[in-house]
Amino acid sequence: MTNNPLRTSLSFALLLTLFAVTAQAQQVFERKTVEVSNMGISYTNVGAIGTPGRQNNPGLAPSMEFPAGSGTEHLFEAGLWIGAIRDGVTTVSTGAVTNPSGYTRAGQAGYEFTNDGMPIMERSSLPDSDFFSPDAVSHQDFVAEFSDRRDVVSGRPIADHEDPLYADVRMEAYNWNFGFTDGISIIKYEITNNSHEHRSGGGFTWEDVYFGMYSDLVVRNINTTEESGSAFFNKGGVGYIDSLYTLYAFDSGSTDFPRTDTYGATVVLGAEYRDVNFHPRYSDEMLAEGYGEDDIPTVGPRFWKFGQTGGSFNQPRTDSERYAVLSEDWDYTDFEDQLREDGQDADGNYIQLHRFGPVPEVEPGETITVYFAYVAALKPEEFQNLIPFDNTADQLDNPESRRLLKETADWAFRLFEGFEDPETDERQRFLVPEPPEVPRLRVELDAGKATLYWDRRAEETVDPVSGEKDFDGYRIYRSKPGSDLTGDIAFGPELIREYDTPGTPVGYGTGFDDIRLSEPVLFEDDDTEYWYSYTFDGLLSGWQYQFSVTAFDRGDAGRESLESSRTANAVRVFPGTAVNENFESDDPEYKVGVYPNPYRINAAWDGGTEFTRKINFRNLPARAEIRIYTLAGDIVATLHHEAENYDGDIRWYRELSGSNRVFSGGEHSWDLLTKANQNLSTGLYLFSVRDRESGHVQTGKFAIIK
């Protein structure tokens, strides 16, 4: 993956000008990952969605990770399909197809959308964002433009793509940091028939047009699973929720522990076609506009098995086969049990297509706008780490296990439908009542404790629908030690305390006297005024905790109270010793040490692989050199500690922590790997710590037991 070097030095408008005058634009590939919500889904500027191959390389960008930082992935790859009859020719243009490697280079068969060298534009409605724009729809928009009109890209012919639709596509992906949007990403596709501009023989009308979201949803935790290849993909179960037009996938048959008890799904939200909401959900509106019953489109799932030839789950490989799965009536209920249960017998490698149509025609120059959503949700607590006792999927997937998924899909529709002004009858999509703004949070560590500080900007938030300030209170959350290893640190923190405004219908009327400061606290290099604080004591050294503070409103006008995201300002902290200012002292209090000592393989906080082990050095000076030796005096490893910028430099933190983490300053973690990246054997080892400022050295020893 490469980033265009002009991205940071030129405005998007200047880029448009530059690419417009380039004689022959070159394809530029770029991938960006959503960071503002709790679902890390990646988008590209060539139409493909996701990061294929992350199951083998956790260091790659998330594909559709939820909760963020958990390692629980939900997607191999996805992409838009457009199918139509043009001049009597059946044509399907595809943004991704069933491919064991996914998108790897321009010109691959089935990856038929290309760009003119334009990178992804990012914009945000958050005033504090580096990408703030008054044109932004959400807290993190991604905007890309691509087209199927080329049959050659970067000098390579695209196989079986001789008859394009000449579809120019503008994709906008919308993401928010509200609590109710933590698992939602909405995609808007503006699809224009530009055959009259790009086809030498003139334009043509698209007839019987279908749209589809191709996806390879697969739900597994890449940090805990020991399976790879086909075994990674064949444990899946898939299903469909008709009332919410939601196609979903879940882990049906793996024996991973902790289990991956989440759902990943696609939702067909609707389409705007000739000023009508063109979707069966809005059939009354269509009928009122003069459409007949036969004109109402259908929405539904199609599935096929990876690599299968023939039968009910034949993998479509030609345009005519792909148009057939887009257009043919198919009764999901005939195969419902099989689709949900095959994964329990390692036969669940199903690929999905969420199809919609037909649209009668799209004329040259005409644009149709289609909306999809990707959603992810946890199963309720009673379905976490549940091992079924019989060979059915009913225990793992049932109406109650899908309760949070349905709530999330419903919120996707509520966002899509937005707010209708009763005075003008005009609808503004994506305008809904919002919770108060996320408080700015700072965490300061001391020995065994963490103090949370936050500002009061949430109290000034004006709801965009009611036009009123409706702040009601704050909630403080903390994770349990070890929850990082079970995969729920990001989404399963406990509510510790709640403080709210007296006299409102929400909360307990506790007031804020216990947390409000008499005057704001300021920190060096931080211009935020912090007006509230709360301290946690008795924290365990070496363990990871997540803290967050949310704000909630009073839920006026007959609606429920809304709460800001529990992950938007979440901070991961690692309590321990502070910087050792008395490193030269003989007092045992200032003696460097190692814990756990002795270290036993697969210690309580270790990850599931030999590369995610962790041992900690404590009582370090601000700048130190740590050396580990065998008893024979051979240097095993050398570590360099810089308290000011240390943020964890081993794989444990990359896979089991988040980017926003705070360390105590006097501690440094080591993964027990030698400088040659080899594991240490059982035995006694020596270490030395040299203060790089004074030159003073302390020594010690520790044992490894396997």
Secondary structure, 3 states (H helix, E strand, C coil): CCCCHHHHCCCHHHHHHHHHHCCCCCCCCCEEECCCCCCEEEEECCCEECCCCCCCCCCCCCCEECCCCCCEEEEEEEEEEEEEEECCEEEEEECCCCCCCCCCCCCCCCCCCECCCCCCEEEECCCCCCCECCCCCCCCEEEEEEECCCCEECCEECCCCCCCCCEEEEEEEECCCEHHHCCEEEEEEEEEECHHHHCCCCCCCEEEEEEEEEEEEEEEECCCCCCCCHHHHCCEEEEEEHHHCEEEEEECCCCCCCCCCEEEEEEEEEEEECCEECCHHHHHHHHHCCCCHHHCCEEEEEEEECCCCCCCCCCCCCHHHHHHHHHCCCCHHHHHHHHHHHHHHCCCCEEEEEEEEEEEEECCCCEEEEEEEEEEEECCHHHCCCCCCCCCCCCCCCCCCCHHHHHHHHHHHHHHHCEECCCCCCEECCCCCCCCCCCCEEEEEECCEEEEEECCHHHHCECCCCCCECEEEEEEEECCCCCCCCCCCCCCCEEEEEEECCCCCCCCCCCCCCCEEEEEEEECCEEEEEEEEEEECCCCCCCCEEEEEEEEECCCCCCCCCEECCCCCCEEEECCCCCCCCCCCCCHHHCCEEECCCEECCCCCCCCCCCCCCEEEECCCCEEEEEEECCCCCEEEEEEEECCCCCCCCHHHHHHCCCCEEECCCCEEECCECCCCCECCCEEEEEEEEECCCCCEEEEEEEEEC
